[in-house]
Amino acid sequence: MLNPEQIEARLEQILLKVERPGRYVGGEINSVVKDWSRTAVKVALVFPDIYDIGVSNVGLKILYDQINQREDALAERAYAPWPDMEAVMRTRGIPLYSLESKHALTGFDLIGFSLPYETLYTNTLNILDLAGIPVRSADRGDTHPIIIAGGHAATNPEPMHAFIDAFVIGEGEEVIHEILEVVKRHKTQGAGREETLIALAHLRGVYVPKYYQVHYMDDGTVAGVETLVEGIANPVIKRIVAQLPPPPTRFIVPNIDVVHNRVSVEIMRGCTRGCRFCQAGMITRPVRERSVDEIVEAAEAAVNATGFEELALLSLSSSDFSYVVELVNKISEKFKGRKLTVSLPSLRIESVSIDLMDKLREHYSGGFTLAPEAATERMRRIINKFIPDEEIINTTREIYRRGWTSVKLYFMIGHPSETLDDVKAIAELCKRVISEGRKVAGMKVKLHAGVSTFVPKPQTPFQWVSVDTRESILAKQELLKQELRDRNIKLSWVEPEDTLLEAWLSRGDRRLAEVIFSAWKNGTKFDAWNEHRKTQAWLDAFVEHGLDPAFYTHRQRRTDEIFPWDHISAAVRKNFLFQDFRQSLEGKIRVDCRLNCFACGILPAFANMRRENPGETWKCPEVKSPGTVKPAISRIGTGEEVISDTAISNQLPVIGD
Ligand code: SF4
């Protein structure tokens, strides 16, 4: 294994020969370099995409802070090198190394991958290989690091079960410390890999796939999942934190321009809106908010520590934050006269948003994005995102009136019950928006329609439905291209091949692991990048392993089917999801569950935690005494879950950057 000095010496010879060498040198402001020899547990945190994207990842930043606050542990970072750098590294025998100390990844005790989306899977294999670590868990021995992973893609970890030793299900802030304790104890005792993995498998929220055996039916669906070690959880229920810990403030300041040169402060976690297609909204429940003062103080500390001139206030639905107006007011006061722009991704608009727009005028950056997702009442009812056209028109008109010349609208096509009329309505709505915008702001107004394609994700009410076919997706996209020819309307879409890949990987079972391995061997990597798309390599990998991709995507699931991810629980009950799916088929929508709890399963799973944390920080009902989750259950079946038309008109569209 090369030592850091040897790695640095080789880097010096090559860095000027690759594109953007600043990606590979480290030494950024706020990076943490600890004394390697005096620190007991060493963790490499890896974002398996390029530095320019990964360096701003908030999830890894939180873990970086949590670990580095401990005296007995250090966290360093690594990212996927771009192919030019990878080629040189392989030629010169440079293993993947950490940016902080330039230690090879093989020298760490633990390597933690962030997997927010599935198209990072082949990069994960490539990184392990480039680090000189056996790609398959089964081939690793006592001297190799333990490979863990977490993030939204771990909602269905099965396709990656052969490569990752242990998955963290849910939030990592607390469980990372328990993992570090296990690793430290076993390292001190000289315990072997097996012993360490068994101890990890006993931690709540940690899934070690090798201790679970999947059985299949003759038709290829899952018959059941058996635990091979006594005392480990089945299902593995996600971890959450009762209160969000203080947000990190010492953000890394990259030496090069990256995608997000900004401070990000998470204002709340979770979402109560219940959009049926939204996996994040389902798996990040319950909603927990930070206080306004904590957010403002963190924002100030972070801006001072970095010199960044942009602040992003993050959440899945920012205007649902209970004190959003107060927050914006305080941010405006705090940064009055200072050069700072604020972005509020995923801000839902109602009347208060006009107010917000006015307040943000001095500091707001970028354009506005509304996400109506659908353009007919029928589709809006199906997906449980009801935003009347008039609401969208009024909101966009106000945005244009206030001087913003461009608005972005996000739509989604591809739900199995969608017709071409539903798609055509998208184009008609876009034309209305631009026409109304011209009335208040003239011919300069622009519209960007971003049209993605629906993937029925695990742990959502749509997990039973199939994915649209390639031909149908293409026909719908062609219709939009024909209809949206106004030169001030820009249309962007997702290629069907990308949608299908995401669907295979997110809905797959353990057999997909061999497909991923072969696809990587066939040269796939950077699957999230258009220029690296290699669909044929994926199709060849399916053929090689005798699997039909359509089995995973174009098949309506049986109502009683056991899904490959059923032994992983986001604490939202399958029955609740199925009930919601049935309501979707009937065109019924559900209100924001802050107004009416639908007993999704969160409270029974975390009753003690909620009882110990009463009050308004959580948006779920309080739990008064042991075993009581009354507010969550009592209203179910009363019909209250079906929203009235008056209530519908009070629903808010989404706006953000
Ligand atoms: S327990 Fe009730 S309020 Fe809490 S997330 Fe579930 S449905 Fe919403």
Boltz pocket constraint, residues with backbone or C-beta under 6 A from the ligand:
constraints:
  - pocket:
      binder: B
      contacts: [[A, 271], [A, 272], [A, 285], [A, 286], [A, 287], [A, 593], [A, 594], [A, 596], [A, 597], [A, 598], [A, 599], [A, 600], [A, 601], [A, 602], [A, 603], [A, 619], [A, 620], [A, 621], [A, 632]]
      max_distance: 6.0
